[in-house]
Amino acid sequence: MITTSVETQTVELSNEEYLKNVMNRYGTQLKRYAYMMVKDQHLAEDVVQKTFINFYYSIDNYRHDSSEKNYLYTILANECRQIRRKNWFRRENRNNYEDVKNAFQYNEDYSIDKIAVADCLAKIKPKYREIIILYYYQNFSVADISEILNLTNSAVKSRLKYARDNIKRYLEEVFVNE
């Protein structure tokens, strides 16, 4: 049983009800993040489903040291990394530039600036793309990202700086060549 406080009223929820509540709150965000990382709609859904399954089995061990959102993103980031490490994923050339570019345009309006940024994000390495997605698209703080990815704050900041520098360089190439 999980105890949650709703406007000064304590409510007892079963693990299943608690999971349903969490799935309703974070499902769409998690799926969007997973899609940006694995670049396949069905694979993203599978990864999110596995994330919720892992969360369900660890509910009793969840200590509430961090927010549910951070905890879920930690599980999801690990699942996405495991998928990207698999040989079949690499063999199918999942790092295809067009797939990554399309992932960033998923459910977004197609302004020329967003397309240019999506092009740039598709060109950077996944470990830097992951930081950019969490920081700018999912609005996590540096401290939250360091917790999610199990990195130090300085490592997150340096990866963020490196990613920004690369994006800036790519954007300068795009807009100077026009």
Secondary structure, DSSP 8 states (H G I E B T S, - for coil): -EEEEETTEEEEE-HHHHHHHHHHHHHHHHHHHHHHHH--HHHHHHHHHHHHHHHHHTGGG---SS-HHHHHHHHHHHHHHHHHHSHHHHHTTTT-HHHHHHHHTTTS---HHHHHHHHHHHHS-HHHHHHHIIIIIS---HHHHHHHHT--HHHHHHHHHHHHHHHHHHHHHHHH--
